[in-house]
Amino acid sequence: MAILFTKKAEADFGRLDNGVRFLFRKHMEKLMQMPPRRHLRHGNPFFCENVVEQARLVYQVDGENILIIRCFCTHKEYDRWFRGEN
């Protein structure tokens, strides 16, 4: 299983500080070993993982690959994206 990033996710990941980036990497490794957990609401094909209390990782499983859609450092950023305000 491979981890792939969208262009937006690469930009999000690049803006994270080193400590948070480390936590995201660890969580991605865990995703490769364990199946996805929780879908976003309203029938969206994405999964959402809480990396830490505030940080979120939104991804999609595509066959043998995990496609990282977005990386959010705060719940506020995630909530704005989810409601379509960005």
N, C-alpha and C positions, 0 to 999 in steps of 0.2 A: 504494500500500500504506500502510495506517495502523497506528499503534501504539495499542492500547487496554490499559487496566489493569483488573485485578480490584480490588475494594475492599481486599483484603489486600495486593496489590502496591502500591497507592497508599500505604498505611500504611507498608510496608517502605521504599519509595522516599523518603518524607518523613522517615524516621528516619536516613537516610544523611547523613554529613557532606558538605560541598560538594565536596571533592576526589573522593570515591568516586562521588558523584552525577554529576559531570562525566564520569567514566569510563563509567558506565552509559549516559548519554545518547549518548556517542560510539559505544558498542557497539550501541545500538538503531538509530542511523543506519546503521551498517554492516549490520545485519540486514535493513534495508529494501532494501538494494542487493544482498545476497548471499543465496542460498538457505540454509535451515536445515542444520545439520550433524549433530548426534548426538542420537538419541532416548535418553530414560531407559530403564533396563533393564526387563525383565519385561513388555514389551508396553504400557507406558504411552504415551498419545498425546502426551506433552509432549517438548519439546526442552530441552536444557540447554547453556548456553554459559558458559565461564569468562571472566569479564570481566577479572580479574587473577588472580594465583596463588590467592587464597583466595575471592574473590567469585564468585557464581554468579547467572545469570539463567535462570529457568525460564519457558518460554513455549509457546504452542500456535499453530499456523498455522490460521486459519479463513478459507478462501477468499482474499480479498485483504487480510485483516487479520492482524496479529500481536497476539495476546492475551497480555500479560505476566501470568503466574500468580503468581510470587513473585520477590523480589529478596533475595539473601542476601549479607551482608557477609563472613561466614566460612564455611569448609567445614563447620565443626562445626554451625552452624545449619542448613545445607542437609542434612547427614547426618541430623540429628534429624527434620527434616521428611520426608525420604525414607523413613525407617523408621517414620514415623507416630507419633512420640513427642510431637508438638505438636498 
